[in-house]
Amino acid sequence: MIYTRTQIEEREREYLAPYGMKSADSRGRAYPEEEPQHRSAFQRDRDRVLHTTAFRRLEYKTQVFVNHEGDYFRTRLTHTLEVAQIGRTLARILGANEDLVEAICLVHDLGHPPFGHSGETTLAALMKDYSGFDHNQQALRIVTELEYRYQEFKGLNLTFEVREGIVKHETEYDVSTVAEEYEPHKIANLEAQIANVADELAYTAHDLDDGLYAGLIVPYQLEGLGLWEMGKDEIGFSSSRFDELTRHQLIRRLVGILVRDVALATQKRLAEANPQSVEALQLMAAPVIGHSEEMMGMIRELKDFLYQNLYSHYRVIRMAAKAEHFITELFAAYTGRPMQLPDDTRRRIDTGQASLQRIVCDYIAGMTDRYALQEYQKLFDPFTRP
């Protein structure tokens, strides 16, 4: 049997919770298009994101460890895929639209520059007098302006709900600035809230995994942390021997514990609030998706540990300092002598599509770690061919 879009939309109405977003109720696209016969609007959005240049570049953009430090460590791409997997699991449990959750998860990190949070902090400082830099807003620029794949319009022409999910993406490290177009008086829809929690859950557990693998963290340091002890108890780990298999098992269990807690805590909040529509949920005073208070305390404890022992480790700090230097020098070189930019980027300057600083910022933000390092060599190493 082949399902048509209409049948997919009917199934959504039958199976999704009343506050789950139905694709047939989407507020549509900025440029009207006929929707495909066998995909919902949100499935089409997901597919468009997957085929972008920006998505492919995530493979060589830093999460915590720079790409050349090893093939094991997570990149922005693998992190994004892990967020999407966790997001879909939560969506299925909670009666949300899985396709919308997946589309938001896949698009949420497109705006990240090279070298992780260090790259973003540096670009934000360089752009402070030119309307700033924020990776959420950059992701929105990518999908509405910078990706050029269609003759009829710039960007990807994604639905309102996916774009709203980008601008209302919030975690401890991401604060959204919502334009009037996206109704700042409303909180994020259920699916965007799931993407937010899935993102935070994924990077907390998986940064711990990468830190253990790299040897920047050793297991005895984690003893006494509530979440770590809970994971050990659930897998029955009591030995002093901590091998690779044990690490995999523990990280898997931690993710499972966190997902389970989100589901149970959210179920309780939904039962108390009893929203009967997407609108009712978005008019609530606070997000409904989230952990229990007890779990939030344990997560806070683990995050503080990671900040002190991983993100502040001298090897990570050294790479952050290098990243700041690379990006600052590239920005100065390109803005000082725009003729050093590639032809297609210079054409954007010549046609007045944006300020020189914004166009240079777009160019640098789109770089992978590897490409940024290569550009630095070409510009400043006299023995490297330009």
N, C-alpha and C positions, 0 to 999 in steps of 0.2 A: 504493500500500500504506500502511495506517495501522499504526504501531507501538504496541503496548500497553505499559504500564509493565513488565509481565513480560518482554516482548521486549527492552525497553531494558536491564533488569537483566541479562538473559542476554548481551546484547552487551558489557556492562561486564565480565562474568566472562571473556569470550573475549578482549577486546582490552586490558584494563588490566594493568599490571604486578602481580605478586603482592602488592606492598606498596602498591598504589593502593587507595583506599577505594571499595568497592562500595556503591551506595546500598541494596541489599537487606540489607546487613550493618549498616546504621545502628543505633545504640543508641536511636534513636527520639526522640520528643517528650515533653516534660514532661506534656502532656495528650494522651492517645491520640486519634488521628483516623484515619478511613479515608483512605488515600492515593488520589489521583486515578487515573483509569483510563489516562491517556495521558501522564503526567509522572512522573519519578522523584521521590523525596523531596527530593533536592538541587535539582532543577529548580523544585520548588514553593517551596523556601526562597528561591532567587534571585528568583522572581517576587514573593514577598511583600515582600522588601526593596525592590524597584524601585517598589512602589506605596505606600511609606510617605511620610508627611509629612516625616520626618527626611531621607529621601533627596532629595526635591525641594528642601529648603532648602539643600542643599550647593551649589546653583547660585550662591547669593549669600553663600557663606562663603569667606574668604580662604585662599589657598595661601601666597603671599609678598606679592603686591600686592593692596591693598584694591580691592574691586570697582569703585568709582567712578573709579579711576585709568585705566581703559580696558577695552574689550571684548575685547582680544586676550589679556590675561593669563589664566593658568590659575586656575580656582577649585577648590574641593574636589570639585565634581562632575566637571569635566573631568579632573582628576587621577585620580579614582576610576575613570572609564571607561578611562583610559590604563593604569592598574594592572591592570584586568580583562583588557584586550586582551593585555598582556604575560604575565599569568598564564596565560591560556588557551593562548598559544603554547608556553610552557614545559611546561604540563601535557600537551599533545599530544605534544611531543617525548619526554617522560620517562615516559609511560604512566600519568599520574595522572588522577584524575577531573576532567574539565574543568568540569563543572557545580558540583562542590563548590568548586573553586578560584574560579570566578566568583562564587559566592555569598559566599565569605569576602572576596574583593576588594571587592565592592560594599558590604559591610556594615562594612568595617574603619574607615572614617572618620566613621561616623554620629554618634559622640559628641563630635566636635570643636566647641568653642564658636566664636563669632565672633572675627575678628582673629587667626586662626592660632595659632602657638605662643605669642605674647604673651598671647592670651586665655586659653589653658590655664594658663600660668604664673601669671597674675593670679588666676584662679579657685582654683588649687591653694593659693595663699598665703591667700586669703580663707577657704578651707574647712579649713585645717590643724588647727583645733580641733574640726572637725565631721566627722571621718573622711575628709577630703581630697577631691581631685578628680583624676581621671585619665580621659583620653578613651576608653581601652579599656573601663574599668569603666562609663563613661557609655554607651558603645555597647551594652554588655550590659544596662544598665538600660532603654534604649530598647526593645530587642527582647524583653525579658521583662516589662516593667512599663508604660512610658510610652506606647507606641503603643497606642491603644485602637481596634481595628477589628473585634473579634469579640465576640459576646455570651457565648461559652462560657469565655473566658479573657482575661487581660491580655496585652499584648505580641503577638508574632507566632507563638509556639509553634514556633520553629525546631528543627531536629534538634540532637542533642548535638554532632555534629561541627562544625557551623557555630558554635555557641556556644563550643566549645573553641577554634576558630580565632580568635575574638574575644579571649578571655582570654589566649591564647598568642601574640598578635601582638607581634613584637619586631623593632625595627630599631635603628639607632644612637640614635635619639631616643625610642624606645618600649621601656619595660621592663615586662614583664608581671608581675602579681602573681596567682598562680594559686590559687584556692580549692580546698579538699580535694575538692570535687565533681568537679573537672576533672583529677584525678590529677597533682599537681605533680611526681611522680617520673618522669613520662613527658615526653619532648620533644613538640613539635607533630607532628601527622601530616604526611605528605608534602605534601598539598594546602595546609595552613596554612603550611608552610615556603616553598612556592612563592609564596604571597601575600605573605609577609614580604619575600622577595627582590625580587619584582616592585614592591612599594611603594618600596623604597629605590632601586632602579634607575630607576624612573620619576621620582621627585622630583629625583634628582641630575642626570639629563640634561635634564629639562624646566625646572628652576630655572635651569640654565645658559642655556637657550634664552630664557626670559623676561628674564633679566638682560641678555643681549645685545640683545634687542629694545628694552628700556627704556633702553639706553645706559649702564646702571650698570656694565657690563663692556664693554670694547672688545677686539677680537680679539688685538691685539698683546700684551695682558697675559697671554694664555694660551700664548704661545709658550714651548716648552720643557717644558710639561706632557706627560707620557708619553701619556695617553689622547687628548689633543687632537692631538698629533703623529701618533698612529696613525690617527686619523680622517682627518686631512689626507692622509696617505699613501694610504689606501685609496680616497679619491675623486680622488686625483691633483691636489689643490689646491696651487698654488705661487704664485699671483698675490698681489699686494698689495691687489687689489680684493676687498672682502668685501661682497657684496650679500645681499639677502633670500633669494634662491634658494640661494646658497651656504650660508647659515645653516641653512635647512631640510635641505639635503643632508647637511651635517655632523652635525646632531643626529640625523637618521635613521640615519646610519652609526654614530654612537656607541651608540645603542640596540641596533643590530644586533650590534655588537662585544660589548657586555655580555651580551646574550642568548646569543650563541654561546659565550662563555666560561663562563657558568653551566651550560649544557647539557653541555659537554665536561668541566668539572671535576666536575660532579655524576655524570656517567656513570662517571668513574674511581673516585669514592668508592663508588658503588653496587656496582661490580664487585669492589672490595676487601672490602666488608662483606657483600655477598650476602644481604641480608635477604629472607626468603621469606614475610613476612606484614606486615600493618599493625602488629601488636603488636611484631614483631621490630624494625621500623624505629623505632618510638616508644621502644623500650628502649635504643637506641643512646646513647652518651655525649654526642654532639653532633649538631646538625643536619647532614643530608647535602647539602641544597641550598645552593649558594653558589659564589662565584668561586674562581678559582685564586689562589695566593699572589701570583704576579706581578701579576695584575690588581688584587688587593686593595691592593697598594702604589700603583698608579696611581690607583685610586679614592680612596684616602686623600689623595693629593696634590691631586686635584681638589676634594674636600670641604673641605680646609683652605683652598684658594684661594677657594671660594665663601663660606666663613665670613668670611674677611678682607675680601673685596671686594664681596660681595652682601649677606649677612645682617647685616654690620656697617656697611653703607653708611649715611651719615647720613640719607638719605631713609627707609630702612627702620627705622632706630632711632627717628626722629621719630614714625613711625606707631605703633611699638610703645609709645612713651611715651603717645601719645594713647589707644591701646587700653587700657592699664593704667588711665588716668584714667577713661575712659568706664565700664568694667566695675566699678571700685571704687565710683564714685559711684552707679551703678545698684544695686549690691548693698546699699549703705548706705541708699539711699532705700527700697527694698522691704522690707528687714528692719526698718528704723526705723518705717515706716508701711505695713504690709501691705495696708491698705485701698486703696492705689494699684495693687494688682495686679488683673488681670482676674478676672471672676467665677469661671471654671472653675479658675483657679489658687488662688484663695482657698478654694474648696470643698475642695481637697486639704488645706489647712491646717486648716480647720474639722473635717474628718473624721479628722484625725490620721494621714494616710497616711505622713507623714515629718515630720522637724523643719522648722521655719520656714526655717532656713538651707539645708537640702537642697532644699526645694521652690523657693526663690528661685534656687538654683544651677541646678536643672533648667530653670527658666524662662529664665534668662540663657543657659545653654549651648545651648538650642534656637534662640536668635535668629540671624538672618542679620546680616551686617555692617550692611546698610542699615537693618534694623529696630532694631538696637541704637542706631544714630545717631538714628533718628527718636524712639525712646523717650527718649533723653537730651534731645533738644530739647523734647519734650512736658513733661518733668519740670522742666527747669531754665531754659528760655528763656521769659521772660514774654510774648513776642510770638507764641508758637506755641500753637495750640489744644491742650488736653490730650486 
